[in-house]
C-alpha cells in the first residue's frame, strides 16, 4: 500500500500525492524556502512537471527533463556535489531543470546551469560545471500565433 | 561586516568547522581555499544570486497551466 500525503496548493486545491512523488531537498532550492517538494504531472502528454512545495501552497516551479529539449545536454558536477548527491551512477539519478515559463510559449527557457539532481528521494540543486550550460536556454517552443495559423 | 587583513598562507575560521585559507595573491586576484562540512554549500556570489533570481522567476512567472502537449519544436 502506498502512503499518500496531503498537498495544499493555490493552483490545484488540496490534493493527495503519492509518497513516491515527494522529494526531500536537505539544502532546499537556492533562494527558496522549504525542504519538501512534490513532483506533479502537468498533463499526460506534457513534457513539463510541477515541482510543488509541500510547505508553501503558492510555491511551484515548472520543471522538465533537460533531454526533452536538449538531447546533447551534459551535467558535470564538482567532486563536492557528486559526494553530496551520493550517486556516481548516472542511471541512479534523475535530472530535472527549472523552467521559466511565460504566457508566450516561444519565451519559455530552462536553467541548464543549475539543474536539480534527484537520488533516492533526495534532491539537490547543483551548479553544472559543463561549459555550455546557460541559465536561460530557450526551449524553442512554437509561438502561439504559429500554432493558430 | 567584519574586515580582517590576512597574508597568503593565513587562514580564517568561521565557527568551528569552516576554514578559509588565503592561498595566493597575484595582482588583483586572490585564490581562496575553503574547507567546509558537506552540508555547507559554497558558491561564487554572482552565480548564487543569478540562480536565486532564476528560481524566483520560475516560481512567479509560471502561468496557471503549462502546455499540455508535446513541447518539442516541430
Backbone of each chain as ProteinMPNN parsed JSONL, in Angstrom:
{"seq_chain_A": "XXXXXXXXXXXXXXXXXXXXXXXXXXXXXXXXXXXXXXXXXXXXXXXXXXXXXXXXXXXXXXXXXXXXXXXXXXXXXXXXXXXXXXXXXXXXXXXXXXXXXXXXXXXXXXXXXXXXXXXXXXXXXXXXXXXXXXXXXXXXXXXXXXXXX", "coords_chain_A": {"N_chain_A": [[0.847, -1.2, 0.0], [0.556, 2.167, -0.861], [1.62, 5.189, 0.649], [-0.102, 8.206, 1.137], [0.13, 11.734, 0.822], [-0.999, 14.873, 1.981], [-1.347, 17.708, -0.055], [-1.441, 21.099, -0.113], [-2.481, 23.48, -2.382], [-2.361, 26.552, -4.081], [-2.888, 26.561, -6.715], [-3.988, 24.057, -7.446], [-5.762, 23.317, -5.503], [-6.575, 21.256, -2.626], [-4.774, 18.359, -2.718], [-4.077, 14.811, -2.957], [-0.942, 13.4, -2.724], [1.21, 10.862, -3.892], [3.515, 9.174, -1.839], [5.858, 8.498, -3.137], [6.253, 10.519, -4.894], [7.236, 12.545, -3.483], [9.907, 14.665, -2.689], [12.773, 15.172, -0.82], [14.622, 18.019, -0.159], [17.504, 18.436, 1.223], [19.077, 20.727, 1.47], [17.423, 22.584, 0.474], [16.009, 24.586, -2.251], [17.924, 26.834, -4.165], [17.761, 29.93, -2.696], [15.032, 29.731, -2.191], [12.313, 29.024, 0.066], [11.876, 26.203, 2.318], [11.96, 22.556, 2.446], [10.687, 20.324, 1.513], [9.234, 18.938, -1.296], [6.976, 18.176, -4.005], [6.6, 16.216, -6.948], [4.541, 16.939, -9.561], [2.407, 15.935, -12.192], [1.983, 17.688, -15.293], [0.028, 17.071, -17.026], [-0.864, 14.308, -19.143], [0.451, 14.205, -21.62], [2.26, 16.155, -21.463], [5.499, 17.709, -21.54], [6.301, 18.818, -19.259], [6.583, 19.128, -15.646], [5.28, 19.902, -12.409], [7.16, 21.204, -9.806], [6.298, 21.205, -6.699], [5.906, 22.983, -3.726], [5.597, 21.481, -0.534], [5.213, 22.867, 1.647], [4.544, 25.478, 1.272], [1.805, 26.892, -0.095], [1.523, 28.407, -2.42], [3.764, 28.097, -3.908], [5.41, 26.946, -6.592], [7.295, 25.405, -9.149], [7.734, 25.16, -12.64], [9.131, 22.295, -14.142], [11.331, 20.267, -16.167], [12.555, 17.336, -17.883], [15.807, 17.785, -18.967], [16.593, 16.58, -21.304], [14.386, 16.354, -22.856], [14.337, 18.586, -24.404], [16.928, 19.317, -24.972], [18.897, 17.364, -26.433], [21.639, 16.874, -26.343], [22.471, 17.605, -23.886], [24.622, 17.931, -21.066], [25.654, 17.078, -17.776], [27.922, 18.111, -15.403], [29.406, 17.551, -12.464], [30.911, 19.064, -9.568], [33.42, 17.585, -7.405], [32.621, 17.827, -4.763], [29.841, 18.22, -4.983], [29.119, 15.834, -6.255], [29.667, 14.041, -4.229], [27.869, 14.948, -2.337], [25.387, 14.484, -3.548], [25.562, 11.768, -3.686], [25.614, 9.731, -5.551], [27.352, 8.131, -7.97], [26.603, 6.795, -10.132], [25.125, 7.368, -13.153], [22.718, 6.27, -13.991], [21.25, 6.005, -11.733], [20.38, 8.415, -10.899], [18.046, 11.096, -11.215], [17.538, 13.775, -13.422], [16.447, 17.085, -13.462], [15.414, 20.221, -14.859], [14.791, 23.621, -13.984], [12.109, 25.583, -15.229], [11.534, 28.593, -16.864], [8.633, 29.965, -17.311], [6.098, 31.422, -19.428], [3.479, 33.521, -20.726], [3.701, 33.354, -23.357], [4.595, 30.776, -25.351], [6.962, 30.651, -26.898], [8.755, 32.008, -25.428], [9.572, 30.483, -23.335], [12.085, 29.238, -21.158], [14.905, 27.251, -20.014], [16.801, 26.498, -17.083], [19.846, 25.557, -17.473], [22.162, 25.643, -16.139], [21.902, 25.33, -13.423], [20.912, 22.597, -12.541], [18.519, 20.207, -11.149], [19.225, 17.516, -9.215], [18.241, 14.296, -8.516], [18.317, 11.734, -6.18], [17.543, 8.712, -4.854], [15.153, 9.708, -3.606], [16.023, 12.079, -2.557], [16.749, 15.468, -3.224], [18.847, 17.8, -4.948], [19.859, 21.027, -5.752], [22.213, 21.854, -8.006], [25.355, 23.22, -9.202], [26.072, 23.215, -12.525], [29.027, 22.283, -13.987], [29.716, 22.074, -16.584], [30.726, 23.425, -19.758], [28.932, 24.575, -21.707], [26.29, 25.614, -20.584], [23.811, 27.416, -20.253], [21.995, 29.806, -18.209], [19.561, 30.584, -19.048], [18.239, 28.97, -21.292], [16.603, 28.96, -24.319], [13.59, 27.141, -24.927], [12.583, 26.72, -27.386], [9.926, 26.418, -28.086], [6.964, 26.477, -30.101], [5.47, 29.489, -31.346], [2.474, 31.021, -30.081], [0.966, 32.234, -32.107], [1.954, 31.001, -34.427], [0.977, 28.486, -34.072], [-1.708, 28.852, -34.29], [-2.094, 29.554, -36.914]], "CA_chain_A": [[0.0, 0.0, 0.0], [1.355, 3.391, -0.896], [1.171, 6.231, 1.55], [-0.407, 9.46, 0.461], [0.368, 12.92, 1.635], [-1.839, 15.992, 1.557], [-0.629, 18.885, -0.543], [-2.302, 22.261, -0.312], [-1.957, 24.244, -3.499], [-3.209, 27.651, -4.541], [-3.225, 26.251, -8.11], [-4.723, 22.816, -7.659], [-6.577, 22.972, -4.344], [-5.924, 20.255, -1.777], [-4.707, 17.086, -3.435], [-3.287, 13.751, -2.325], [0.186, 12.981, -3.555], [1.862, 9.62, -3.515], [4.798, 9.38, -1.135], [6.974, 8.331, -4.085], [6.434, 11.768, -5.64], [7.777, 13.548, -2.564], [11.361, 14.761, -2.713], [13.333, 15.996, 0.24], [15.817, 18.785, -0.517], [18.118, 18.75, 2.517], [19.584, 22.1, 1.479], [16.444, 23.431, -0.187], [16.342, 25.117, -3.568], [18.694, 28.059, -3.922], [16.985, 31.152, -2.528], [13.609, 29.495, -1.954], [12.116, 28.41, 1.369], [11.298, 24.86, 2.422], [12.8, 21.411, 2.094], [9.907, 19.203, 0.981], [8.568, 19.285, -2.534], [6.401, 17.018, -4.691], [6.567, 16.321, -8.409], [3.182, 16.722, -10.064], [2.308, 15.935, -13.643], [1.27, 18.824, -15.893], [-0.795, 16.501, -18.09], [-0.264, 13.048, -19.606], [1.288, 14.401, -22.806], [3.107, 17.337, -21.283], [6.9, 17.47, -21.192], [6.586, 19.534, -18.009], [6.008, 18.729, -14.371], [5.377, 20.949, -11.395], [7.833, 20.92, -8.546], [5.403, 21.97, -5.842], [6.272, 22.984, -2.312], [4.635, 20.894, 0.403], [5.177, 23.739, 2.815], [4.0, 26.791, 0.92], [0.826, 26.477, -1.096], [1.586, 29.147, -3.689], [5.128, 27.997, -4.431], [5.574, 25.823, -7.516], [8.132, 25.722, -10.306], [7.671, 24.189, -13.731], [10.407, 21.634, -14.416], [11.279, 19.278, -17.242], [13.815, 16.647, -18.121], [16.516, 18.598, -19.968], [16.766, 15.855, -22.569], [13.199, 16.58, -23.688], [14.553, 19.732, -25.293], [18.349, 19.46, -25.298], [19.361, 15.967, -26.469], [23.083, 16.785, -26.081], [22.762, 18.213, -22.582], [25.513, 17.182, -20.182], [25.83, 17.608, -16.428], [29.239, 17.824, -14.863], [29.362, 18.029, -11.083], [32.149, 19.135, -8.791], [33.575, 16.439, -6.506], [31.817, 18.064, -3.556], [28.428, 17.979, -5.305], [28.952, 14.401, -6.515], [29.631, 13.39, -2.923], [26.646, 15.376, -1.673], [24.277, 13.771, -4.179], [25.726, 10.394, -3.237], [25.463, 8.738, -6.612], [28.245, 8.255, -9.122], [25.974, 6.076, -11.233], [24.159, 8.248, -13.817], [21.416, 5.622, -14.129], [20.539, 6.023, -10.457], [19.926, 9.76, -10.581], [17.136, 11.755, -12.145], [17.929, 15.173, -13.586], [15.399, 17.998, -13.918], [15.811, 21.619, -14.888], [13.671, 24.528, -13.757], [11.67, 26.245, -16.455], [10.946, 29.917, -16.727], [7.504, 29.918, -18.221], [5.58, 32.719, -19.847], [2.219, 33.322, -21.444], [4.081, 33.122, -24.751], [5.44, 29.57, -25.319], [8.284, 30.824, -27.506], [9.649, 32.643, -24.453], [9.959, 29.528, -22.278], [13.501, 28.877, -21.126], [15.277, 26.325, -18.941], [18.066, 26.807, -16.416], [20.739, 24.404, -17.652], [23.335, 25.876, -15.295], [21.639, 24.877, -12.048], [19.914, 21.528, -12.602], [18.132, 19.527, -9.92], [19.623, 16.116, -9.309], [17.48, 13.547, -7.511], [18.868, 10.406, -5.932], [16.881, 8.015, -3.739], [14.179, 10.541, -2.905], [16.612, 13.341, -2.103], [17.057, 16.345, -4.337], [19.859, 18.833, -4.746], [20.095, 21.922, -6.882], [23.676, 21.909, -8.09], [25.874, 24.057, -10.276], [26.632, 22.407, -13.608], [30.34, 22.828, -14.355], [29.923, 21.923, -18.03], [30.951, 24.731, -20.371], [27.793, 25.142, -22.424], [25.1, 25.4, -19.766], [23.287, 28.741, -19.922], [20.965, 29.916, -17.178], [18.277, 30.786, -19.733], [18.279, 28.354, -22.621], [15.254, 28.925, -24.885], [13.129, 25.783, -25.216], [12.239, 26.612, -28.797], [8.515, 26.077, -28.307], [6.406, 27.313, -31.168], [4.712, 30.651, -30.885], [1.016, 30.866, -30.115], [0.466, 32.674, -33.407], [2.295, 29.982, -35.42], [0.122, 27.328, -33.873], [-3.058, 29.197, -34.721], [-2.205, 29.685, -38.368]], "C_chain_A": [[0.878, 1.243, 0.0], [0.746, 4.434, 0.026], [0.946, 7.509, 0.755], [-0.151, 10.613, 1.413], [-0.486, 14.048, 1.086], [-0.977, 17.15, 1.082], [-1.644, 19.988, -0.787], [-1.688, 23.156, -1.367], [-2.912, 25.352, -3.882], [-3.635, 27.41, -5.986], [-4.221, 25.11, -8.226], [-5.664, 22.452, -6.518], [-5.834, 21.972, -3.469], [-5.952, 18.918, -2.501], [-3.878, 16.085, -2.642], [-2.137, 13.417, -3.256], [0.808, 11.709, -2.979], [3.213, 9.929, -2.86], [5.989, 9.317, -2.106], [7.233, 9.599, -4.89], [7.05, 12.865, -4.77], [9.301, 13.499, -2.569], [11.798, 15.659, -1.567], [14.58, 16.696, -0.296], [16.503, 19.2, 0.779], [18.615, 20.19, 2.599], [18.62, 23.055, 0.777], [16.819, 23.738, -1.633], [16.972, 26.489, -3.343], [17.774, 29.281, -3.854], [15.494, 30.968, -2.296], [13.423, 28.762, -0.625], [11.647, 26.954, 1.275], [12.215, 23.754, 1.932], [12.012, 20.237, 1.507], [9.049, 19.647, -0.196], [7.982, 18.019, -3.148], [6.406, 17.279, -6.194], [5.17, 15.982, -8.883], [3.19, 16.781, -11.579], [1.596, 17.2, -14.129], [0.387, 18.338, -17.037], [-0.088, 15.301, -18.701], [0.703, 13.232, -20.786], [2.318, 15.511, -22.609], [4.547, 16.951, -20.985], [7.255, 18.087, -19.84], [5.985, 18.831, -16.811], [6.063, 19.959, -13.469], [6.19, 20.425, -10.226], [7.152, 21.818, -7.526], [5.828, 21.856, -4.388], [5.183, 22.305, -1.488], [4.421, 21.818, 1.59], [4.585, 25.116, 2.53], [3.089, 26.617, -0.29], [0.918, 27.22, -2.431], [2.967, 29.059, -4.339], [5.277, 26.735, -5.296], [6.391, 26.274, -8.713], [7.889, 24.693, -11.401], [9.065, 23.605, -13.952], [10.22, 20.673, -15.587], [12.578, 18.491, -17.233], [14.553, 17.426, -19.197], [16.596, 17.91, -21.327], [15.505, 15.867, -23.433], [13.476, 17.634, -24.752], [16.004, 19.86, -25.754], [18.998, 18.078, -25.298], [20.847, 15.827, -26.114], [23.472, 17.312, -24.705], [23.67, 17.312, -21.738], [25.597, 17.87, -18.828], [27.181, 17.159, -15.901], [29.286, 18.413, -13.464], [30.754, 18.126, -10.482], [32.219, 17.895, -7.9], [32.682, 16.587, -5.275], [30.344, 17.776, -3.818], [28.167, 16.501, -5.591], [28.822, 13.651, -5.19], [28.318, 13.699, -2.197], [25.44, 14.609, -2.219], [24.35, 12.29, -3.824], [25.531, 9.348, -4.313], [26.399, 9.013, -7.762], [27.558, 7.695, -10.361], [24.896, 6.931, -11.907], [22.773, 7.618, -13.958], [20.574, 5.736, -12.857], [20.026, 7.416, -10.109], [18.976, 10.276, -11.66], [17.552, 13.221, -12.214], [16.736, 15.97, -14.111], [15.99, 19.398, -14.005], [14.581, 22.486, -14.66], [13.375, 25.274, -15.054], [11.12, 27.611, -16.102], [9.854, 29.997, -17.78], [7.005, 31.327, -18.51], [4.253, 32.462, -20.541], [2.505, 33.02, -22.913], [5.047, 31.921, -24.814], [6.845, 29.778, -25.9], [9.275, 31.482, -26.544], [10.034, 31.724, -23.302], [11.46, 29.284, -22.336], [13.769, 27.943, -19.951], [16.628, 26.742, -18.376], [18.972, 25.572, -16.473], [21.963, 24.495, -16.74], [23.141, 25.307, -13.892], [20.557, 23.796, -12.044], [19.603, 20.968, -11.205], [18.44, 18.053, -10.109], [18.955, 15.363, -8.166], [18.044, 12.132, -7.402], [18.215, 9.838, -4.689], [16.0, 8.947, -2.904], [14.719, 11.855, -2.361], [17.02, 14.166, -3.302], [18.067, 17.414, -3.958], [19.891, 19.725, -5.962], [21.585, 22.206, -6.908], [24.089, 22.86, -9.216], [26.544, 23.14, -11.296], [27.933, 23.051, -14.083], [30.592, 22.747, -15.861], [29.933, 23.305, -18.696], [29.672, 25.343, -20.948], [26.492, 24.876, -21.672], [24.523, 26.741, -19.339], [22.171, 28.691, -18.885], [19.578, 30.099, -17.811], [18.345, 30.255, -21.158], [16.863, 28.285, -23.191], [14.852, 27.492, -25.236], [12.764, 25.614, -26.683], [10.82, 26.135, -29.04], [7.955, 26.985, -29.397], [5.557, 28.436, -30.595], [3.22, 30.356, -30.95], [0.464, 31.162, -31.5], [0.734, 31.614, -34.485], [1.336, 28.805, -35.335], [-1.268, 27.601, -34.44], [-3.178, 29.191, -36.245], [-2.179, 28.341, -39.071]], "O_chain_A": [[1.828, 1.347, 0.776], [-0.473, 4.542, 0.161], [1.696, 7.84, -0.163], [-0.21, 10.472, 2.634], [-0.674, 14.165, -0.125], [-0.002, 17.525, 1.734], [-2.583, 19.83, -1.567], [-0.525, 23.546, -1.268], [-4.119, 25.136, -3.995], [-4.625, 27.982, -6.443], [-5.176, 25.178, -9.0], [-6.298, 21.397, -6.553], [-4.612, 21.849, -3.555], [-7.016, 18.41, -2.852], [-3.086, 16.455, -1.775], [-2.343, 13.177, -4.446], [0.909, 11.523, -1.766], [3.941, 10.827, -3.283], [6.996, 9.999, -1.913], [8.294, 9.749, -5.497], [7.347, 13.961, -5.245], [9.903, 12.431, -2.465], [11.268, 16.752, -1.37], [15.485, 16.049, -0.823], [16.129, 20.208, 1.377], [18.581, 20.803, 3.666], [18.967, 24.207, 0.516], [17.805, 23.225, -2.164], [16.585, 27.213, -2.426], [17.098, 29.619, -4.826], [14.76, 31.953, -2.212], [14.277, 27.968, -0.231], [11.086, 26.539, 0.261], [13.116, 23.975, 1.122], [12.607, 19.26, 1.052], [8.26, 20.587, -0.107], [8.435, 16.914, -2.849], [6.239, 18.412, -6.646], [4.669, 14.883, -8.645], [3.902, 17.59, -12.175], [0.709, 17.716, -13.45], [0.037, 19.118, -17.923], [1.14, 15.271, -18.773], [1.669, 12.48, -20.918], [3.144, 15.768, -23.485], [4.799, 15.985, -20.265], [8.363, 17.905, -19.337], [5.032, 18.059, -16.92], [6.789, 20.917, -13.732], [5.937, 19.332, -9.719], [7.388, 23.025, -7.484], [6.078, 20.76, -3.886], [3.994, 22.524, -1.716], [3.556, 21.578, 2.432], [4.176, 25.827, 3.448], [3.541, 26.243, -1.372], [0.448, 26.723, -3.454], [3.296, 29.856, -5.217], [5.27, 25.613, -4.789], [6.209, 27.378, -9.227], [7.841, 23.493, -11.131], [10.057, 24.333, -13.948], [9.098, 20.316, -15.946], [13.575, 18.92, -16.652], [13.977, 17.705, -20.249], [16.659, 18.567, -22.366], [15.534, 15.449, -24.591], [12.926, 17.587, -25.853], [16.276, 20.443, -26.804], [19.579, 17.66, -24.296], [21.269, 14.774, -25.635], [24.655, 17.449, -24.395], [23.501, 16.093, -21.705], [25.61, 19.098, -18.746], [27.528, 15.979, -15.951], [29.215, 19.63, -13.293], [31.657, 17.369, -10.84], [31.207, 17.233, -7.666], [32.074, 15.625, -4.805], [29.67, 17.166, -2.989], [27.121, 15.97, -5.217], [27.992, 12.754, -5.043], [27.737, 12.839, -1.536], [24.586, 14.147, -1.462], [23.321, 11.632, -3.678], [25.302, 8.18, -3.999], [26.257, 10.019, -8.457], [27.881, 8.067, -11.489], [23.859, 7.196, -11.299], [21.77, 8.328, -14.035], [19.353, 5.586, -12.891], [19.309, 7.578, -9.121], [19.091, 9.939, -12.838], [17.877, 13.834, -11.197], [16.096, 15.575, -15.086], [16.951, 19.719, -13.306], [13.476, 22.143, -15.08], [14.267, 25.553, -15.855], [10.34, 27.761, -15.161], [10.124, 30.084, -18.978], [7.452, 32.297, -17.897], [3.939, 31.328, -20.902], [1.65, 32.492, -23.624], [6.193, 32.034, -24.379], [7.804, 29.153, -25.447], [10.478, 31.513, -26.804], [10.748, 32.141, -22.39], [12.038, 29.142, -23.413], [12.972, 27.851, -19.017], [17.483, 27.267, -19.089], [18.877, 24.671, -15.64], [22.708, 23.526, -16.594], [24.095, 24.859, -13.255], [19.432, 24.035, -11.606], [20.317, 21.221, -10.234], [17.965, 17.424, -11.054], [19.082, 15.738, -7.001], [18.222, 11.435, -8.401], [18.318, 10.409, -3.603], [16.083, 8.977, -1.676], [13.98, 12.648, -1.78], [17.565, 13.646, -4.276], [18.131, 17.867, -2.815], [19.946, 19.236, -7.09], [22.146, 22.732, -5.947], [23.28, 23.246, -10.06], [27.462, 22.388, -10.969], [27.949, 24.202, -14.521], [31.577, 23.295, -16.354], [29.244, 24.226, -18.257], [29.374, 26.51, -20.694], [25.694, 24.027, -22.068], [24.714, 27.165, -18.2], [21.501, 27.673, -18.711], [18.557, 29.806, -17.189], [18.494, 31.021, -22.111], [16.003, 27.621, -22.612], [15.653, 26.725, -25.77], [12.649, 24.489, -27.17], [10.532, 25.522, -30.068], [8.414, 28.112, -29.586], [5.005, 28.33, -29.5], [2.763, 29.552, -31.763], [-0.394, 30.439, -32.007], [-0.114, 31.349, -35.337], [0.938, 28.214, -36.338], [-1.919, 26.714, -34.992], [-4.23, 28.864, -36.794], [-2.264, 28.284, -40.297]]}, "seq_chain_B": "XXXXXXXXXXXXXXXXXXXXXXXXXXXXXXXXXXXXXXXXXXXXXXXXXXXXXXXXXXXXXXXXXXXXXXXXXX", "coords_chain_B": {"N_chain_B": [[29.51, 43.888, 9.27], [32.683, 42.376, 9.07], [36.027, 43.19, 8.886], [39.091, 41.987, 7.947], [42.615, 41.787, 7.849], [44.679, 39.671, 5.983], [47.466, 37.546, 5.188], [48.961, 35.759, 2.419], [48.665, 32.278, 2.82], [47.702, 32.435, 5.351], [44.895, 31.821, 7.536], [41.308, 31.787, 8.091], [38.832, 31.192, 10.54], [35.474, 30.229, 10.38], [33.113, 29.925, 12.601], [33.426, 26.66, 14.115], [34.044, 24.913, 12.16], [34.431, 25.752, 9.537], [36.938, 26.55, 7.367], [38.76, 29.093, 5.956], [41.177, 29.715, 3.669], [43.728, 31.886, 2.616], [45.229, 31.395, -0.284], [46.88, 32.349, -2.335], [48.08, 35.388, -3.683], [47.82, 37.22, -6.493], [48.52, 39.916, -8.324], [45.529, 41.58, -8.877], [44.024, 39.476, -8.051], [42.789, 36.955, -5.873], [43.434, 33.785, -4.593], [41.429, 31.486, -2.995], [41.043, 29.045, -0.531], [38.629, 26.762, 0.634], [37.48, 24.966, 3.332], [34.791, 23.104, 4.277], [31.963, 21.705, 6.032], [30.062, 19.06, 4.459], [27.393, 19.792, 4.333], [27.352, 22.471, 4.049], [26.969, 24.776, 1.553], [28.919, 26.124, -0.978], [29.227, 28.894, -2.988], [30.138, 30.871, -5.833], [29.374, 34.247, -5.475], [27.992, 35.705, -7.509], [26.946, 33.743, -9.108], [25.326, 32.299, -7.372], [23.454, 34.324, -6.824], [22.316, 34.753, -9.35], [21.125, 32.25, -9.834], [19.316, 32.131, -7.752], [17.648, 34.315, -8.462], [16.662, 33.308, -10.859], [15.291, 31.033, -9.996], [13.302, 32.284, -8.481], [12.008, 33.697, -10.507], [11.093, 31.58, -12.048], [9.244, 30.488, -10.283], [7.419, 32.555, -10.026], [6.684, 33.55, -12.544], [5.274, 31.588, -13.761], [2.517, 30.431, -15.667], [-0.991, 29.717, -14.999], [-1.585, 27.24, -16.071], [0.386, 24.769, -17.712], [1.801, 24.16, -20.999], [0.122, 21.433, -22.393], [0.615, 19.577, -24.289], [3.045, 17.745, -26.361], [6.248, 19.188, -26.158], [8.373, 19.571, -27.832], [10.075, 21.372, -30.379], [8.657, 21.561, -33.625]], "CA_chain_B": [[30.615, 43.421, 8.422], [33.974, 42.256, 9.739], [37.106, 43.33, 7.904], [40.317, 41.456, 8.544], [43.724, 41.704, 6.903], [45.357, 38.382, 6.013], [48.502, 37.338, 4.176], [48.909, 34.443, 1.787], [49.033, 31.195, 3.727], [46.971, 32.566, 6.614], [43.547, 31.252, 7.494], [40.232, 32.31, 8.922], [37.829, 30.208, 10.954], [34.094, 30.686, 10.529], [32.66, 28.882, 13.52], [34.449, 25.666, 14.433], [34.216, 23.913, 11.113], [34.702, 26.298, 8.212], [38.275, 27.137, 7.29], [39.003, 29.833, 4.722], [42.612, 29.97, 3.588], [44.219, 32.696, 1.503], [46.272, 30.544, -0.857], [47.82, 33.043, -3.203], [47.625, 36.702, -4.148], [48.559, 37.577, -7.708], [47.914, 41.113, -8.89], [44.272, 41.903, -8.208], [43.246, 38.261, -7.813], [43.114, 36.193, -4.664], [42.941, 32.405, -4.598], [40.945, 31.182, -1.658], [40.674, 27.65, -0.301], [37.583, 26.68, 1.651], [37.1, 23.65, 3.857], [33.523, 23.256, 4.978], [31.199, 20.455, 6.076], [29.318, 18.783, 3.227], [26.076, 20.432, 4.322], [27.506, 23.897, 3.722], [27.149, 24.95, 0.114], [29.773, 27.276, -1.271], [29.01, 29.361, -4.355], [30.517, 32.229, -6.218], [28.17, 35.025, -5.151], [27.206, 36.126, -8.67], [26.209, 32.573, -9.595], [24.269, 32.066, -6.379], [22.406, 35.34, -6.993], [21.63, 34.521, -10.624], [20.271, 31.061, -9.701], [18.221, 32.545, -6.869], [16.737, 35.134, -9.261], [16.028, 32.447, -11.855], [14.311, 30.217, -9.258], [12.175, 33.158, -8.153], [11.277, 33.981, -11.744], [10.399, 30.351, -12.432], [8.109, 30.299, -9.379], [6.426, 33.624, -10.105], [6.24, 33.804, -13.912], [4.556, 30.439, -14.322], [1.084, 30.607, -15.871], [-1.793, 28.775, -14.217], [-1.465, 25.916, -16.684], [1.524, 24.637, -18.617], [1.413, 23.481, -22.239], [-0.185, 20.052, -22.062], [1.027, 18.679, -25.356], [4.48, 17.587, -26.527], [6.826, 20.521, -26.231], [9.5, 19.686, -28.747], [9.811, 22.146, -31.591], [8.32, 20.655, -34.725]], "C_chain_B": [[31.914, 43.426, 9.214], [35.059, 42.335, 8.671], [38.412, 42.933, 8.57], [41.409, 41.453, 7.469], [44.435, 40.361, 7.086], [46.448, 38.345, 4.949], [48.321, 35.965, 3.559], [49.395, 33.39, 2.779], [48.309, 31.281, 5.068], [45.516, 32.138, 6.429], [42.569, 32.042, 8.353], [39.371, 31.132, 9.347], [36.467, 30.887, 10.969], [33.407, 29.616, 11.363], [33.799, 27.894, 13.759], [34.825, 24.814, 13.231], [34.61, 24.46, 9.757], [36.051, 27.021, 8.239], [38.415, 27.821, 5.935], [40.484, 30.182, 4.698], [42.929, 30.855, 2.384], [45.407, 31.934, 0.91], [47.344, 31.369, -1.559], [47.236, 34.391, -3.592], [48.484, 37.072, -5.34], [47.867, 38.776, -8.328], [46.627, 41.435, -8.139], [43.393, 40.657, -8.01], [43.751, 37.53, -6.576], [42.585, 34.779, -4.841], [42.641, 32.001, -3.165], [40.624, 29.693, -1.577], [39.678, 27.573, 0.832], [37.368, 25.226, 2.049], [35.832, 23.849, 4.662], [32.827, 21.902, 5.037], [30.357, 20.312, 4.808], [27.999, 19.543, 3.159], [26.162, 21.921, 3.99], [27.805, 24.035, 2.241], [27.94, 26.225, -0.126], [29.58, 27.652, -2.737], [29.789, 30.643, -4.595], [29.253, 33.079, -6.093], [27.331, 35.348, -6.375], [26.413, 34.958, -9.26], [25.046, 32.26, -8.667], [23.098, 33.039, -6.601], [21.618, 35.099, -8.279], [20.688, 33.311, -10.524], [19.065, 31.385, -8.822], [17.182, 33.345, -7.659], [15.967, 34.274, -10.259], [14.977, 31.546, -11.183], [13.074, 31.044, -8.921], [11.329, 33.428, -9.396], [10.489, 32.759, -12.187], [9.143, 30.167, -11.587], [7.033, 31.363, -9.58], [5.891, 33.861, -11.52], [5.318, 32.709, -14.466], [3.072, 30.737, -14.496], [0.315, 29.554, -15.072], [-1.666, 27.363, -14.761], [-0.289, 25.914, -17.642], [1.049, 23.973, -19.91], [1.242, 21.99, -21.966], [0.381, 19.082, -23.095], [2.544, 18.555, -25.44], [5.111, 18.932, -26.794], [7.924, 20.673, -27.247], [9.134, 20.568, -29.941], [9.578, 21.198, -32.762], [9.349, 20.784, -35.833]], "O_chain_B": [[32.203, 44.376, 9.942], [35.004, 41.622, 7.669], [38.788, 43.468, 9.613], [41.138, 41.146, 6.308], [44.754, 39.966, 8.207], [46.359, 39.033, 3.932], [47.619, 35.114, 4.103], [50.39, 33.58, 3.478], [48.299, 30.317, 5.834], [44.992, 32.102, 5.315], [42.95, 32.841, 9.209], [39.203, 30.178, 8.587], [36.319, 31.986, 11.504], [33.15, 28.516, 10.874], [34.974, 28.235, 13.627], [35.809, 24.077, 13.273], [35.08, 23.707, 8.904], [36.271, 27.954, 9.011], [38.212, 27.198, 4.893], [40.986, 30.859, 5.594], [42.457, 30.604, 1.274], [46.465, 31.843, 1.532], [48.541, 31.129, -1.405], [46.03, 34.514, -3.804], [49.702, 37.219, -5.231], [46.74, 38.661, -8.808], [46.629, 41.549, -6.914], [42.18, 40.764, -7.825], [44.946, 37.491, -6.28], [41.422, 34.589, -5.198], [43.464, 32.148, -2.26], [39.991, 29.149, -2.481], [39.842, 28.225, 1.863], [37.109, 24.368, 1.205], [35.789, 24.646, 5.599], [33.07, 21.044, 4.189], [29.99, 21.299, 4.171], [27.535, 19.899, 2.075], [25.149, 22.552, 3.686], [28.779, 23.475, 1.739], [27.654, 27.27, 0.459], [29.752, 26.815, -3.624], [30.061, 31.402, -3.666], [28.185, 32.677, -6.552], [26.103, 35.281, -6.318], [25.344, 35.154, -9.839], [23.931, 31.991, -9.113], [21.93, 32.651, -6.572], [20.394, 35.227, -8.294], [19.583, 33.341, -11.065], [17.942, 30.97, -9.108], [15.983, 33.092, -7.546], [14.774, 34.481, -10.481], [13.901, 31.326, -11.738], [11.944, 30.574, -9.055], [10.1, 33.393, -9.347], [9.354, 32.879, -12.648], [8.103, 29.744, -12.093], [5.856, 31.103, -9.33], [4.762, 34.325, -11.68], [4.672, 32.885, -15.499], [2.432, 31.241, -13.573], [0.905, 28.615, -14.538], [-1.642, 26.398, -13.997], [0.001, 26.915, -18.298], [0.017, 23.301, -19.921], [2.119, 21.358, -21.375], [0.596, 17.906, -22.802], [3.257, 19.196, -24.668], [4.58, 19.732, -27.565], [8.373, 21.79, -27.507], [8.013, 20.509, -30.446], [10.228, 20.158, -32.871], [9.246, 20.102, -36.853]]}, "name": "protein", "num_of_chains": 2, "seq": "XXXXXXXXXXXXXXXXXXXXXXXXXXXXXXXXXXXXXXXXXXXXXXXXXXXXXXXXXXXXXXXXXXXXXXXXXXXXXXXXXXXXXXXXXXXXXXXXXXXXXXXXXXXXXXXXXXXXXXXXXXXXXXXXXXXXXXXXXXXXXXXXXXXXXXXXXXXXXXXXXXXXXXXXXXXXXXXXXXXXXXXXXXXXXXXXXXXXXXXXXXXXXXXXXXXXXXXXXXXXXXX"}
